[in-house]
């Protein structure tokens, strides 16, 4: 017994020691060595050119604010989604970090650890008013804004102008014309006139979000995309999945084995005439090859009940942790200033939500054309994987892969979706 | 009752290990079991007690069944190739005739073990690439182009392609372990067998196999539990796809937790994985009765 007691004492003493160690390294923006304010900055661009751009901006900001030290960390897309969840669950959020809009932002906001920005925005309207109004929507919940939009984006079919001209193919204005065009391209010798990296679930979800928006009435979608009311019983979903399946028949075997980046390289190399891509990728395509390309929005689906001309796309922006120091707000304003936006467009080519950020001086005609499409779009449809609950999106994304490999039918997928939706409603 | 004097030295020696084992293995393990009775999300700070619901969910989860089947496939193929074939390989390398070239082969077989699995998975991504991949190009070269396929994009071949890569990577390590074990076999056993007129194959089965029993047991344990825990290879190569065709339990657990944000069910899956590997380990220890003979 005595042995056991002394053993316990030792265990307890040492666990206290360990506990003391682990609690000493909470920094969260409070002052540390030399009374410097440390800001943790987390973004999702470890690749060029954007990584260097932010590194330079950080250096510039630190120079202007000698009392500030910025710790930067960055990981790529999918890892970012996972890492930020871990950080938020541990109450370890960085002070300034990137966020997608809609459900992604809403999830983060539900943690109650994100800073409300209404007051900050009201105090400095010169800054906050210089951001395209409509882009705030994806970051605003119950009239409270939690994020500042920075980049804007849209998704459209990129097509190889030269190949279209050589084969006398017009830019399709309806879904039937699109299929017609793809058939002609196939006849002209392009085995896979359309391609996509279907190993990326998000690429599938982008297709589906757009297709559903074309074939299903908007009020039905609004009802279904809400976890509390979603039923997914509209016949339009089956139709939408059939459309997706039909499109995958033009993608060939290769599509389920490659990722989106590989698909993009095939387009840039002129091997594939059509690819559904984001405007954010214009720069990559231009860097990777020298094809001349144009865009067209996903065409209208005849007798579809949805919105024929809406554009799929949503902004990305910055959020602050609730405990972020005032200097982090300064840094946020610096990141979303007109000057930064101009340099950003020049360096990176991506379109952004800052008025005056995208102009003839800062970007090329192709990007300007894309920017105009975004500004002119009748409505914006959020990315599907951000518009619906992830457990629903997951069924659609994996189902999409199975449709492409003929393992399942649209009806089977919808049965699973309805099951998942019922579970969410009952939560 | 005689009170023994407590010696502090042995406790102090054991303390770091006990502490770290407790802190990083046993406490999380118990915590995980505890968590599987709750419904909770990473975003919220509240947990809701749901009793055994999450365990019931396990029985109707089609994906978990697919994953389990894939893990079993993994285990069977790994045992056949990594344990049986690696033993044969080791015996060949240790054979008198082969010993001259043995170190060259040993280096070749062992090389993949030293490369990080993430790097290997990325490399095999290129090997399996349907258009420019080494494998399809090779098949075309030898006139078997009808066999060429998008290996990772085809729901029937995806899981086997992943398993194949794992074998390629791990066989070197297991072979090495067997080689070490074979080298410890007393030479006179072989000499006696040879005098008795036993051929090479007979010597392999009658001398080598029984003599490396301990090593076989360790290797079996490592490969079978490894197959139940496998995550990296399929995650990097296919992410469980297309569809769920190359899903494994670990990926399913990871996605349930960190993608679908159902932490309670992810904990349940983790408990299942723990139980399975513990059961397999126990069975093997029982069956081989290792360490208890003589």
Interface residues (C-beta under 8 A of the other chain):
Chain A: X2 X3 X6 X7 X10 X11 X14 X15 X18 X81 X82 X85 X86 X88 X89 X107 X108 X110 X111 X112 X198 X199 X201 X253 X254 X255 X256 X257 X258 X262 X390 X391 X394 X398 X399 X401 X402 X404 X405 X407 X408 X427
Chain B: X3 X4 X6 X8 X11 X12 X15 X18 X19 X22 X23 X39 X42 X43 X44 X45 X128 X129 X130 X131 X149 X150 X151 X152 X153 X154 X155 X238 X239 X241 X242 X243 X244 X245 X255 X258 X259 X260 X261 X262
